[in-house]
Amino acid sequence: MDSRGVHRDVDTHQHEEDPVAARRDRTHYLYLAVIGAVLLGIAVGFLAPGVAVELKPLGTGFVNLIKMMISPIIFCTIVLGVGSVRKAAKVGAVGGLALGYFLLMSTVALAIGLLVGNILEPGSGLHLTKELAEAGAKQAEGASESTPDFLLGIIPTTIVSAFTEGEVLQTLLVALLAGFALQAMGSAGEPVLRGIGHIQRLVFRILAMIMWAAPVGAFGAIAAVVGATGAAALKSLAVIMIGFYLTCAIFVFVVLGTILRLVAGINIWTLLKYLGREFLLILSTSSSESALPRLIAKMEHLGVSKPVVGITVPTGYSFNLDGTAIYLTMASLFVAEAMGDPLSVGEQISLLVFMIIASKGAAGVTGAGLATLAGGLQSHRPELVDGVGLIVGIDRFMSEARALTNFAGNAVATVLVGTWTKEIDKERVAEVLAGRVPFDETTLVDDHGAAVPEQRAEDGEEKARAGV
C-alpha cells in the first residue's frame, strides 16, 4: 500500500515503471531544447532580423496546436469533476469563491500598478511621431466590447460550435450543463462519465505528443519578436519595461506569496518551481493559453479536486487577469505622460475600472492587452489614443510578463479555492512539491492522485451512514 492508498506489488511492477521513468527523462531534454531554441531565436533576431521576422509562422503554428486541445481538455475536466459531485451546491460555492477572489485581486493589482506608475512617471521625455500616432489609432479599431455583447458571447451558436470556435467561456458553459445533467442522471450517467474519462486520457496523450514541437515553436516566436523590435526600441522604452516587470514580480512574490503562505501554508517559490516547465513554455510563446492544459493536469496531480480545478482554472483565464490589470494601469499612465496630458486620480480610477471589465477573455491572446488599452482610451480620453503607438514596439516583450503573472495568479487561486472549500489533499501537496511524487510527462494524467480529496469525502460519508 503506497502513500495514496493504492496497492502495488513492487517486484511485479518494477519492470513496467522503468520505461516510464526513461520517457520522463527524455522530456527533461525536451525542455533543455526549448531553452536552447529561445537563445538561438534571440541570436537570429539580432543578427538577421529580416529572416527572423519570416519565422513567425513557426511560433504561431505551435500555439495554434496547443489551442486546438484546450476546449476538449476543459470539457472533459469539468464534466468529470461536476458529474462526479453529489451536490450541485458545492460547484456553486467553488464558482462564487473563485469569482469573489478574482475581483479582489484585480483591484489589488490595479492599485499596485497605479502606485508604481505614478512614482516612475515612465512616459516623460518621449516624442510622438506621425507614424506612431497612426499605429496607435489602428489598435483602437474594433477593440472595445460592451458588457451585453460579452455576456451574449458566452452562449455558443450550437453545442458543437463551443469546441470549434475556441472560446473558453463557451466551452465552460457547455461543460457545466453537461456535468449537471450527468449528475442528475445518477447511476445512469456513469457509463458516459467513464467514456469521457477515456477521452480525457486520449486528449492529454495527444497534447504530450504536440509538446515535442515546443523547441521549433519557441525558436520561431522569439526570433520573430526580436527581429521586429530590435535593440533601439528596447533602450528607449527601458523604464516602462523594467518598471512593469518589477511591479509584476512584487505582486507575485509579495502579494500572492503572502496570501498563499497565510491561507494554504505553501511557499510561493516551491509552487512556481513545480510549474517551471509551464513558465518556460509561456516565456517562449508569449501566451499563457499555451500552458492552460498543462496547468489543469498539474493542479489535479498536486492534489486539488477535479471540480475546483475544472471551474477555477478556465474561469480564471477570463476573469483573473492580474498581469493585464497591472499592464493597463501602467501603460495608461505612460501614454498620458508621454502625451503631456497626465491623468487625474479620478480619471485614472474610472478609466482603469472600465478597462479591467473590458479585458475579460484577453488573457491568452497575444496583443489583446494592447487592443484593450487602445479601446479604453478611445472611450474615455480619445485624444490619448495616438499615444498607444509609443508602446506598440515593446508590447510583445511586456506581454511576456502579463502572461507569466496571469498564469501565476491562476495557479495560486486554484490552491486557495481548494483550501477554502477543503477540496485539496494537503499531504499529497507536500509530497508533490517535495518531488517525491513526480508528474507523469508522458500521459499528463494522474488517475489516483486527482481523485484523492473526492474519494476521501465519499468514504467519510459512507462511514457516517454506516454509523462508524
DRENDO-1510 file (C-alpha; in Angstrom, 1 decimal, always signed):
<recs>
REC; n; res; u; v; w
REC; 1; MET; +0.0; +0.0; +0.0 .
REC; 2; ASP; +1.6; +3.3; -1.1 .
REC; 3; SER; +1.1; +6.8; +0.3 .
REC; 4; ARG; -2.0; +7.3; -1.8 .
REC; 5; GLY; -3.7; +4.1; -0.6 .
REC; 6; VAL; -3.0; +2.3; -3.9 .
REC; 7; HIS; -1.9; -1.3; -3.6 .
REC; 8; ARG; +1.3; -2.0; -5.5 .
REC; 9; ASP; +3.5; -5.1; -5.8 .
REC; 10; VAL; +7.0; -3.6; -6.2 .
REC; 11; ASP; +8.5; -6.7; -7.8 .
REC; 12; THR; +5.7; -7.2; -10.3 .
REC; 13; HIS; +5.6; -3.5; -11.4 .
REC; 14; GLN; +9.2; -2.6; -11.3 .
REC; 15; HIS; +9.8; -3.5; -15.0 .
REC; 16; GLU; +6.7; -1.7; -16.0 .
REC; 17; GLU; +7.7; +1.6; -14.3 .
REC; 18; ASP; +11.3; +1.7; -15.6 .
REC; 19; PRO; +10.2; +2.6; -19.2 .
REC; 20; VAL; +8.0; +5.4; -17.9 .
REC; 21; ALA; +11.0; +6.8; -16.0 .
REC; 22; ALA; +13.1; +6.7; -19.1 .
REC; 23; ARG; +10.4; +8.6; -21.1 .
REC; 24; ARG; +10.2; +11.2; -18.3 .
REC; 25; ASP; +14.0; +11.7; -18.6 .
REC; 26; ARG; +13.6; +12.3; -22.3 .
REC; 27; THR; +11.0; +15.1; -21.7 .
REC; 28; HIS; +13.6; +16.7; -19.5 .
REC; 29; TYR; +15.8; +17.0; -22.5 .
REC; 30; LEU; +12.9; +18.4; -24.4 .
REC; 31; TYR; +12.7; +21.5; -22.2 .
REC; 32; LEU; +16.5; +21.9; -22.3 .
REC; 33; ALA; +16.0; +22.0; -26.1 .
REC; 34; VAL; +13.3; +24.8; -25.6 .
REC; 35; ILE; +15.9; +26.9; -23.7 .
REC; 36; GLY; +18.4; +26.4; -26.4 .
REC; 37; ALA; +15.8; +27.3; -29.1 .
REC; 38; VAL; +15.0; +30.5; -27.2 .
REC; 39; LEU; +18.6; +31.6; -27.1 .
REC; 40; LEU; +19.1; +30.7; -30.8 .
REC; 41; GLY; +16.0; +32.6; -31.7 .
REC; 42; ILE; +17.3; +35.7; -29.8 .
REC; 43; ALA; +20.6; +35.5; -31.7 .
REC; 44; VAL; +18.9; +35.1; -35.1 .
REC; 45; GLY; +16.6; +38.0; -34.3 .
REC; 46; PHE; +19.6; +40.4; -33.7 .
REC; 47; LEU; +21.9; +39.1; -36.4 .
REC; 48; ALA; +19.4; +38.6; -39.2 .
REC; 49; PRO; +16.2; +40.5; -38.3 .
REC; 50; GLY; +14.7; +40.2; -41.9 .
REC; 51; VAL; +15.0; +36.4; -41.8 .
REC; 52; ALA; +13.8; +36.2; -38.2 .
REC; 53; VAL; +10.5; +38.0; -38.9 .
REC; 54; GLU; +9.7; +35.5; -41.6 .
REC; 55; LEU; +9.9; +32.7; -38.9 .
REC; 56; LYS; +6.8; +33.9; -37.1 .
REC; 57; PRO; +4.5; +31.2; -38.6 .
REC; 58; LEU; +6.6; +28.5; -36.7 .
REC; 59; GLY; +5.6; +30.1; -33.3 .
REC; 60; THR; +2.0; +30.8; -34.4 .
REC; 61; GLY; +1.6; +27.2; -35.6 .
REC; 62; PHE; +2.8; +25.7; -32.3 .
REC; 63; VAL; +0.5; +27.9; -30.2 .
REC; 64; ASN; -2.4; +27.0; -32.5 .
REC; 65; LEU; -1.7; +23.3; -32.0 .
REC; 66; ILE; -2.0; +23.9; -28.2 .
REC; 67; LYS; -5.1; +26.0; -28.5 .
REC; 68; MET; -6.7; +23.1; -30.6 .
REC; 69; MET; -6.6; +21.0; -27.4 .
REC; 70; ILE; -7.9; +23.5; -24.9 .
REC; 71; SER; -11.6; +23.1; -25.5 .
REC; 72; PRO; -11.7; +19.2; -25.3 .
REC; 73; ILE; -9.5; +19.3; -22.2 .
REC; 74; ILE; -11.7; +21.9; -20.4 .
REC; 75; PHE; -14.8; +20.0; -21.4 .
REC; 76; CYS; -13.5; +16.6; -20.1 .
REC; 77; THR; -12.1; +18.0; -16.9 .
REC; 78; ILE; -15.3; +19.9; -15.9 .
REC; 79; VAL; -17.7; +17.2; -16.9 .
REC; 80; LEU; -15.8; +14.6; -14.9 .
REC; 81; GLY; -15.4; +16.9; -11.9 .
REC; 82; VAL; -19.0; +18.2; -11.8 .
REC; 83; GLY; -20.6; +14.9; -12.9 .
REC; 84; SER; -19.0; +13.0; -10.0 .
REC; 85; VAL; -20.1; +15.5; -7.3 .
REC; 86; ARG; -23.2; +14.6; -5.5 .
REC; 87; LYS; -24.4; +18.1; -4.6 .
REC; 88; ALA; -24.7; +20.9; -7.1 .
REC; 89; ALA; -24.3; +23.5; -4.3 .
REC; 90; LYS; -20.6; +22.5; -4.0 .
REC; 91; VAL; -20.0; +23.6; -7.6 .
REC; 92; GLY; -21.8; +26.9; -6.9 .
REC; 93; ALA; -19.7; +27.5; -3.8 .
REC; 94; VAL; -16.5; +26.9; -5.7 .
REC; 95; GLY; -17.5; +29.3; -8.5 .
REC; 96; GLY; -18.7; +32.0; -6.1 .
REC; 97; LEU; -15.5; +31.9; -4.1 .
REC; 98; ALA; -13.3; +32.0; -7.2 .
REC; 99; LEU; -15.1; +35.0; -8.7 .
REC; 100; GLY; -15.0; +36.9; -5.4 .
REC; 101; TYR; -11.3; +36.3; -5.1 .
REC; 102; PHE; -10.7; +37.2; -8.8 .
REC; 103; LEU; -12.4; +40.6; -8.2 .
REC; 104; LEU; -10.5; +41.3; -5.1 .
REC; 105; MET; -7.1; +40.5; -6.6 .
REC; 106; SER; -7.8; +42.5; -9.8 .
REC; 107; THR; -8.5; +45.5; -7.5 .
REC; 108; VAL; -5.2; +45.0; -5.7 .
REC; 109; ALA; -3.3; +44.6; -9.0 .
REC; 110; LEU; -4.8; +47.9; -10.2 .
REC; 111; ALA; -3.8; +49.7; -7.0 .
REC; 112; ILE; -0.2; +48.5; -7.2 .
REC; 113; GLY; +0.1; +49.4; -10.9 .
REC; 114; LEU; -1.3; +52.9; -10.1 .
REC; 115; LEU; +1.2; +53.4; -7.2 .
REC; 116; VAL; +4.3; +52.3; -9.2 .
REC; 117; GLY; +3.2; +54.2; -12.3 .
REC; 118; ASN; +2.7; +57.4; -10.5 .
REC; 119; ILE; +6.1; +57.1; -8.8 .
REC; 120; LEU; +8.1; +56.2; -12.0 .
REC; 121; GLU; +6.3; +58.6; -14.5 .
REC; 122; PRO; +7.8; +56.5; -17.3 .
REC; 123; GLY; +6.4; +58.4; -20.3 .
REC; 124; SER; +8.0; +61.8; -19.7 .
REC; 125; GLY; +10.5; +63.0; -22.3 .
REC; 126; LEU; +9.2; +60.8; -25.2 .
REC; 127; HIS; +8.1; +62.3; -28.5 .
REC; 128; LEU; +5.2; +61.1; -30.7 .
REC; 129; THR; +5.8; +60.8; -34.5 .
REC; 130; LYS; +3.1; +60.7; -37.1 .
REC; 131; GLU; +3.9; +57.1; -37.9 .
REC; 132; LEU; +3.5; +56.1; -34.2 .
REC; 133; ALA; +0.2; +58.0; -33.9 .
REC; 134; GLU; -1.2; +56.1; -36.8 .
REC; 135; ALA; -0.1; +52.8; -35.2 .
REC; 136; GLY; -1.9; +53.8; -32.0 .
REC; 137; ALA; -5.2; +54.7; -33.8 .
REC; 138; LYS; -5.1; +51.3; -35.7 .
REC; 139; GLN; -5.0; +49.4; -32.4 .
REC; 140; ALA; -8.3; +51.1; -31.2 .
REC; 141; GLU; -10.3; +49.9; -34.2 .
REC; 142; GLY; -12.9; +47.4; -33.0 .
REC; 143; ALA; -11.1; +46.9; -29.7 .
REC; 144; SER; -14.0; +47.7; -27.3 .
REC; 145; GLU; -16.8; +45.4; -26.5 .
REC; 146; SER; -19.9; +46.2; -24.5 .
REC; 147; THR; -20.9; +44.2; -21.4 .
REC; 148; PRO; -24.1; +42.8; -23.0 .
REC; 149; ASP; -22.1; +41.7; -26.1 .
REC; 150; PHE; -19.6; +39.9; -23.8 .
REC; 151; LEU; -22.4; +38.1; -21.8 .
REC; 152; LEU; -24.2; +37.0; -25.0 .
REC; 153; GLY; -20.9; +35.9; -26.4 .
REC; 154; ILE; -20.7; +33.2; -23.7 .
REC; 155; ILE; -23.6; +31.4; -25.3 .
REC; 156; PRO; -22.4; +29.4; -28.3 .
REC; 157; THR; -24.4; +29.2; -31.5 .
REC; 158; THR; -24.6; +25.4; -31.1 .
REC; 159; ILE; -23.1; +22.9; -28.6 .
REC; 160; VAL; -20.5; +21.8; -31.2 .
REC; 161; SER; -19.5; +25.4; -32.1 .
REC; 162; ALA; -18.2; +25.9; -28.5 .
REC; 163; PHE; -15.4; +23.5; -29.4 .
REC; 164; THR; -14.8; +24.7; -33.0 .
REC; 165; GLU; -14.6; +28.4; -32.2 .
REC; 166; GLY; -12.0; +28.0; -29.3 .
REC; 167; GLU; -14.0; +30.2; -26.9 .
REC; 168; VAL; -13.0; +29.2; -23.3 .
REC; 169; LEU; -16.1; +30.6; -21.6 .
REC; 170; GLN; -18.4; +28.9; -24.2 .
REC; 171; THR; -16.8; +25.6; -23.5 .
REC; 172; LEU; -17.1; +26.2; -19.8 .
REC; 173; LEU; -20.8; +26.8; -20.1 .
REC; 174; VAL; -21.5; +23.7; -22.2 .
REC; 175; ALA; -19.3; +21.5; -19.9 .
REC; 176; LEU; -21.1; +22.8; -16.8 .
REC; 177; LEU; -24.5; +22.0; -18.3 .
REC; 178; ALA; -23.3; +18.5; -19.3 .
REC; 179; GLY; -21.8; +17.9; -15.9 .
REC; 180; PHE; -25.0; +18.9; -14.0 .
REC; 181; ALA; -27.1; +16.8; -16.4 .
REC; 182; LEU; -24.9; +13.7; -15.7 .
REC; 183; GLN; -25.1; +14.5; -12.0 .
REC; 184; ALA; -28.9; +14.5; -12.2 .
REC; 185; MET; -28.9; +11.2; -14.1 .
REC; 186; GLY; -27.2; +9.4; -11.2 .
REC; 187; SER; -26.1; +5.8; -11.9 .
REC; 188; ALA; -27.4; +6.0; -15.5 .
REC; 189; GLY; -24.8; +8.6; -16.3 .
REC; 190; GLU; -21.8; +6.6; -15.0 .
REC; 191; PRO; -21.1; +4.9; -18.4 .
REC; 192; VAL; -20.9; +8.3; -20.0 .
REC; 193; LEU; -18.5; +9.6; -17.3 .
REC; 194; ARG; -16.3; +6.5; -17.9 .
REC; 195; GLY; -16.3; +7.2; -21.6 .
REC; 196; ILE; -15.4; +10.8; -21.1 .
REC; 197; GLY; -12.6; +9.7; -18.8 .
REC; 198; HIS; -11.1; +7.6; -21.6 .
REC; 199; ILE; -11.4; +10.6; -24.0 .
REC; 200; GLN; -9.6; +12.8; -21.5 .
REC; 201; ARG; -6.7; +10.3; -21.4 .
REC; 202; LEU; -6.6; +10.3; -25.2 .
REC; 203; VAL; -6.6; +14.2; -25.4 .
REC; 204; PHE; -3.8; +14.5; -22.9 .
REC; 205; ARG; -1.8; +11.9; -24.7 .
REC; 206; ILE; -2.2; +13.9; -27.9 .
REC; 207; LEU; -1.1; +17.1; -26.0 .
REC; 208; ALA; +2.0; +15.3; -24.8 .
REC; 209; MET; +2.9; +14.4; -28.4 .
REC; 210; ILE; +2.4; +18.1; -29.5 .
REC; 211; MET; +4.8; +19.3; -26.8 .
REC; 212; TRP; +7.7; +17.7; -28.7 .
REC; 213; ALA; +7.2; +20.6; -31.3 .
REC; 214; ALA; +7.9; +23.2; -28.5 .
REC; 215; PRO; +11.5; +23.9; -29.4 .
REC; 216; VAL; +10.5; +24.7; -33.0 .
REC; 217; GLY; +7.7; +26.9; -31.9 .
REC; 218; ALA; +9.8; +28.7; -29.3 .
REC; 219; PHE; +12.6; +29.4; -31.9 .
REC; 220; GLY; +10.1; +30.9; -34.4 .
REC; 221; ALA; +8.2; +33.0; -31.9 .
REC; 222; ILE; +11.3; +34.5; -30.1 .
REC; 223; ALA; +13.2; +35.1; -33.4 .
REC; 224; ALA; +10.3; +37.0; -34.9 .
REC; 225; VAL; +9.7; +39.3; -32.0 .
REC; 226; VAL; +13.4; +40.2; -31.5 .
REC; 227; GLY; +13.8; +40.7; -35.3 .
REC; 228; ALA; +10.7; +43.0; -35.4 .
REC; 229; THR; +11.6; +45.0; -32.3 .
REC; 230; GLY; +15.4; +45.5; -32.4 .
REC; 231; ALA; +17.6; +46.9; -29.7 .
REC; 232; ALA; +16.8; +50.6; -30.3 .
REC; 233; ALA; +13.1; +50.4; -29.1 .
REC; 234; LEU; +14.2; +48.3; -26.1 .
REC; 235; LYS; +16.7; +51.0; -25.0 .
REC; 236; SER; +14.4; +54.0; -25.4 .
REC; 237; LEU; +11.5; +52.3; -23.6 .
REC; 238; ALA; +13.5; +50.5; -20.9 .
REC; 239; VAL; +12.0; +52.5; -18.0 .
REC; 240; ILE; +8.4; +51.3; -18.6 .
REC; 241; MET; +9.6; +47.8; -19.4 .
REC; 242; ILE; +11.7; +47.3; -16.3 .
REC; 243; GLY; +9.2; +49.1; -14.1 .
REC; 244; PHE; +6.4; +46.8; -15.3 .
REC; 245; TYR; +8.5; +43.6; -14.8 .
REC; 246; LEU; +9.4; +44.7; -11.3 .
REC; 247; THR; +5.8; +45.5; -10.5 .
REC; 248; CYS; +4.7; +42.1; -11.6 .
REC; 249; ALA; +7.4; +40.5; -9.6 .
REC; 250; ILE; +6.4; +42.4; -6.5 .
REC; 251; PHE; +2.7; +41.4; -7.0 .
REC; 252; VAL; +3.6; +37.7; -7.4 .
REC; 253; PHE; +6.2; +37.2; -4.7 .
REC; 254; VAL; +5.0; +39.7; -2.1 .
REC; 255; VAL; +1.2; +39.9; -2.5 .
REC; 256; LEU; +0.4; +36.4; -3.9 .
REC; 257; GLY; +3.2; +34.8; -1.9 .
REC; 258; THR; +2.0; +36.2; +1.4 .
REC; 259; ILE; -1.6; +35.1; +0.8 .
REC; 260; LEU; -0.6; +31.6; -0.3 .
REC; 261; ARG; +1.6; +31.2; +2.9 .
REC; 262; LEU; -1.1; +32.5; +5.2 .
REC; 263; VAL; -4.0; +30.6; +3.7 .
REC; 264; ALA; -2.5; +27.3; +2.4 .
REC; 265; GLY; +0.9; +27.3; +4.2 .
REC; 266; ILE; +2.7; +26.8; +0.9 .
REC; 267; ASN; +5.9; +28.7; -0.1 .
REC; 268; ILE; +5.3; +30.5; -3.4 .
REC; 269; TRP; +8.8; +29.5; -4.6 .
REC; 270; THR; +8.1; +25.8; -4.3 .
REC; 271; LEU; +4.8; +26.1; -6.2 .
REC; 272; LEU; +6.4; +28.2; -9.0 .
REC; 273; LYS; +9.3; +25.7; -9.2 .
REC; 274; TYR; +6.8; +22.9; -9.6 .
REC; 275; LEU; +5.3; +24.8; -12.6 .
REC; 276; GLY; +8.7; +25.7; -14.0 .
REC; 277; ARG; +8.2; +24.0; -17.4 .
REC; 278; GLU; +4.9; +25.8; -17.9 .
REC; 279; PHE; +6.6; +29.2; -17.2 .
REC; 280; LEU; +9.2; +28.3; -19.8 .
REC; 281; LEU; +6.5; +27.5; -22.3 .
REC; 282; ILE; +4.8; +30.8; -21.7 .
REC; 283; LEU; +8.1; +32.7; -21.9 .
REC; 284; SER; +8.9; +31.2; -25.3 .
REC; 285; THR; +5.4; +31.6; -26.8 .
REC; 286; SER; +4.3; +34.8; -25.0 .
REC; 287; SER; +0.8; +33.3; -24.4 .
REC; 288; SER; -0.5; +32.0; -21.1 .
REC; 289; GLU; -3.1; +30.0; -23.0 .
REC; 290; SER; -0.3; +27.7; -24.3 .
REC; 291; ALA; +0.1; +26.4; -20.7 .
REC; 292; LEU; -3.6; +26.2; -19.8 .
REC; 293; PRO; -4.0; +22.4; -20.5 .
REC; 294; ARG; -0.8; +21.6; -18.5 .
REC; 295; LEU; -1.9; +23.8; -15.6 .
REC; 296; ILE; -5.2; +21.8; -15.4 .
REC; 297; ALA; -3.2; +18.5; -15.4 .
REC; 298; LYS; -0.6; +19.7; -12.8 .
REC; 299; MET; -3.2; +21.1; -10.4 .
REC; 300; GLU; -5.0; +17.8; -10.3 .
REC; 301; HIS; -1.7; +16.0; -9.8 .
REC; 302; LEU; -0.9; +18.4; -7.0 .
REC; 303; GLY; -4.0; +17.2; -5.1 .
REC; 304; VAL; -6.7; +19.7; -5.9 .
REC; 305; SER; -10.0; +18.1; -6.7 .
REC; 306; LYS; -11.4; +17.9; -10.2 .
REC; 307; PRO; -14.4; +20.3; -9.6 .
REC; 308; VAL; -12.1; +23.0; -8.2 .
REC; 309; VAL; -9.5; +22.7; -11.0 .
REC; 310; GLY; -12.2; +22.4; -13.7 .
REC; 311; ILE; -14.0; +25.6; -12.6 .
REC; 312; THR; -11.2; +27.8; -11.2 .
REC; 313; VAL; -8.6; +27.5; -14.0 .
REC; 314; PRO; -10.8; +28.1; -17.1 .
REC; 315; THR; -12.8; +30.9; -15.3 .
REC; 316; GLY; -9.5; +32.5; -14.1 .
REC; 317; TYR; -8.2; +32.7; -17.7 .
REC; 318; SER; -11.0; +35.1; -18.4 .
REC; 319; PHE; -11.6; +36.9; -15.1 .
REC; 320; ASN; -8.3; +36.6; -13.1 .
REC; 321; LEU; -6.1; +38.9; -15.2 .
REC; 322; ASP; -3.7; +40.3; -12.6 .
REC; 323; GLY; -0.9; +40.9; -15.1 .
REC; 324; THR; -3.2; +42.5; -17.5 .
REC; 325; ALA; -4.6; +44.8; -14.8 .
REC; 326; ILE; -1.1; +46.0; -13.9 .
REC; 327; TYR; -0.2; +46.5; -17.6 .
REC; 328; LEU; -3.3; +48.5; -18.3 .
REC; 329; THR; -2.7; +50.7; -15.3 .
REC; 330; MET; +1.0; +51.5; -16.0 .
REC; 331; ALA; +0.5; +51.7; -19.8 .
REC; 332; SER; -2.3; +54.3; -19.4 .
REC; 333; LEU; -0.2; +56.5; -17.2 .
REC; 334; PHE; +2.8; +56.0; -19.6 .
REC; 335; VAL; +0.7; +57.2; -22.6 .
REC; 336; ALA; -0.8; +60.2; -20.7 .
REC; 337; GLU; +2.7; +61.3; -19.5 .
REC; 338; ALA; +4.2; +60.9; -23.0 .
REC; 339; MET; +1.4; +63.0; -24.5 .
REC; 340; GLY; +1.9; +65.7; -21.9 .
REC; 341; ASP; -1.6; +65.3; -20.6 .
REC; 342; PRO; -1.4; +63.4; -17.2 .
REC; 343; LEU; -4.5; +61.7; -15.8 .
REC; 344; SER; -6.0; +63.0; -12.6 .
REC; 345; VAL; -6.6; +60.5; -9.8 .
REC; 346; GLY; -10.3; +60.3; -10.6 .
REC; 347; GLU; -9.7; +59.8; -14.3 .
REC; 348; GLN; -7.1; +57.1; -13.5 .
REC; 349; ILE; -9.6; +55.1; -11.4 .
REC; 350; SER; -12.6; +55.4; -13.7 .
REC; 351; LEU; -10.6; +54.6; -16.8 .
REC; 352; LEU; -8.9; +51.6; -15.3 .
REC; 353; VAL; -12.0; +50.1; -13.8 .
REC; 354; PHE; -13.6; +50.3; -17.3 .
REC; 355; MET; -10.5; +48.6; -18.8 .
REC; 356; ILE; -10.4; +45.7; -16.4 .
REC; 357; ILE; -14.0; +45.0; -17.2 .
REC; 358; ALA; -13.3; +45.3; -20.9 .
REC; 359; SER; -10.3; +43.0; -20.7 .
REC; 360; LYS; -12.2; +39.8; -19.8 .
REC; 361; GLY; -11.2; +37.0; -22.1 .
REC; 362; ALA; -7.9; +38.6; -23.2 .
REC; 363; ALA; -5.6; +36.5; -21.0 .
REC; 364; GLY; -4.4; +34.0; -23.6 .
REC; 365; VAL; -4.4; +36.2; -26.7 .
REC; 366; THR; -1.1; +37.8; -27.7 .
REC; 367; GLY; -1.7; +41.6; -28.3 .
REC; 368; ALA; -5.2; +41.6; -26.7 .
REC; 369; GLY; -3.9; +43.8; -23.8 .
REC; 370; LEU; -2.8; +46.4; -26.3 .
REC; 371; ALA; -6.2; +46.4; -28.1 .
REC; 372; THR; -8.0; +46.8; -24.7 .
REC; 373; LEU; -5.7; +49.7; -23.8 .
REC; 374; ALA; -6.5; +51.5; -27.1 .
REC; 375; GLY; -10.2; +50.8; -26.8 .
REC; 376; GLY; -10.4; +52.1; -23.2 .
REC; 377; LEU; -8.6; +55.3; -24.1 .
REC; 378; GLN; -10.8; +55.7; -27.2 .
REC; 379; SER; -13.9; +55.7; -25.0 .
REC; 380; HIS; -12.6; +57.8; -22.1 .
REC; 381; ARG; -9.8; +60.0; -23.5 .
REC; 382; PRO; -9.9; +59.9; -27.3 .
REC; 383; GLU; -7.1; +62.5; -27.5 .
REC; 384; LEU; -4.7; +60.0; -25.9 .
REC; 385; VAL; -5.3; +57.1; -28.4 .
REC; 386; ASP; -2.5; +58.1; -30.7 .
REC; 387; GLY; +0.0; +57.7; -27.8 .
REC; 388; VAL; -0.6; +54.0; -27.8 .
REC; 389; GLY; +1.7; +53.8; -30.8 .
REC; 390; LEU; +4.6; +54.6; -28.5 .
REC; 391; ILE; +4.2; +51.2; -26.8 .
REC; 392; VAL; +3.4; +49.1; -29.8 .
REC; 393; GLY; +7.1; +48.3; -30.4 .
REC; 394; ILE; +7.6; +46.7; -27.0 .
REC; 395; ASP; +4.2; +45.4; -26.2 .
REC; 396; ARG; +5.2; +41.8; -27.1 .
REC; 397; PHE; +8.0; +42.0; -24.5 .
REC; 398; MET; +5.5; +43.3; -21.9 .
REC; 399; SER; +3.0; +40.6; -22.9 .
REC; 400; GLU; +5.6; +38.0; -21.5 .
REC; 401; ALA; +5.3; +39.5; -18.0 .
REC; 402; ARG; +1.5; +39.8; -18.4 .
REC; 403; ALA; +1.1; +36.2; -19.4 .
REC; 404; LEU; +3.5; +34.9; -16.6 .
REC; 405; THR; +1.7; +37.0; -13.9 .
REC; 406; ASN; -1.7; +35.9; -15.1 .
REC; 407; PHE; -0.6; +32.2; -15.0 .
REC; 408; ALA; +0.9; +32.5; -11.5 .
REC; 409; GLY; -2.2; +34.2; -10.3 .
REC; 410; ASN; -4.4; +31.4; -11.6 .
REC; 411; ALA; -2.2; +28.7; -10.1 .
REC; 412; VAL; -2.3; +30.4; -6.7 .
REC; 413; ALA; -6.1; +30.9; -7.0 .
REC; 414; THR; -6.6; +27.2; -7.6 .
REC; 415; VAL; -4.7; +26.2; -4.5 .
REC; 416; LEU; -6.5; +28.9; -2.4 .
REC; 417; VAL; -10.0; +27.9; -3.6 .
REC; 418; GLY; -9.2; +24.3; -3.0 .
REC; 419; THR; -8.1; +25.1; +0.6 .
REC; 420; TRP; -11.1; +27.3; +1.4 .
REC; 421; THR; -13.5; +24.6; +0.1 .
REC; 422; LYS; -11.5; +21.7; +1.7 .
REC; 423; GLU; -11.1; +20.2; -1.7 .
REC; 424; ILE; -7.3; +19.7; -1.5 .
REC; 425; ASP; -5.2; +16.9; -0.2 .
REC; 426; LYS; -2.5; +18.7; +1.8 .
REC; 427; GLU; -0.4; +15.6; +2.4 .
REC; 428; ARG; -0.2; +15.0; -1.3 .
REC; 429; VAL; +0.6; +18.6; -1.9 .
REC; 430; ALA; +3.6; +18.3; +0.4 .
REC; 431; GLU; +4.7; +15.1; -1.3 .
REC; 432; VAL; +4.4; +16.5; -4.8 .
REC; 433; LEU; +6.1; +19.8; -4.1 .
REC; 434; ALA; +9.0; +17.9; -2.3 .
REC; 435; GLY; +9.5; +16.0; -5.6 .
REC; 436; ARG; +8.6; +12.6; -4.1 .
REC; 437; VAL; +5.5; +12.1; -6.4 .
REC; 438; PRO; +6.7; +13.2; -9.9 .
REC; 439; PHE; +4.3; +14.4; -12.6 .
REC; 440; ASP; +4.0; +11.9; -15.5 .
REC; 441; GLU; +5.0; +13.9; -18.6 .
REC; 442; THR; +4.1; +11.0; -20.9 .
REC; 443; THR; +0.3; +10.9; -20.2 .
REC; 444; LEU; -0.3; +14.2; -18.2 .
REC; 445; VAL; -3.0; +12.3; -16.4 .
REC; 446; ASP; -2.8; +11.0; -12.8 .
REC; 447; ASP; -5.6; +8.5; -12.2 .
REC; 448; HIS; -5.2; +8.2; -8.4 .
REC; 449; GLY; -3.9; +11.5; -7.1 .
REC; 450; ALA; -6.6; +13.7; -8.6 .
REC; 451; ALA; -9.4; +11.7; -7.0 .
REC; 452; VAL; -8.0; +11.6; -3.5 .
REC; 453; PRO; -9.9; +14.5; -2.0 .
REC; 454; GLU; -13.2; +13.5; -3.5 .
REC; 455; GLN; -12.7; +9.8; -2.7 .
REC; 456; ARG; -11.9; +10.6; +0.9 .
REC; 457; ALA; -15.0; +12.7; +1.2 .
REC; 458; GLU; -17.1; +9.9; -0.2 .
REC; 459; ASP; -15.5; +7.3; +2.2 .
REC; 460; GLY; -16.3; +9.7; +5.1 .
REC; 461; GLU; -20.0; +9.9; +4.0 .
REC; 462; GLU; -20.2; +6.1; +3.7 .
REC; 463; LYS; -18.8; +5.6; +7.2 .
REC; 464; ALA; -21.1; +8.2; +8.6 .
REC; 465; ARG; -24.2; +6.4; +7.1 .
REC; 466; ALA; -22.8; +3.1; +8.5 .
REC; 467; GLY; -22.5; +4.6; +11.9 .
REC; 468; VAL; -18.7; +4.2; +12.1 .
</recs>
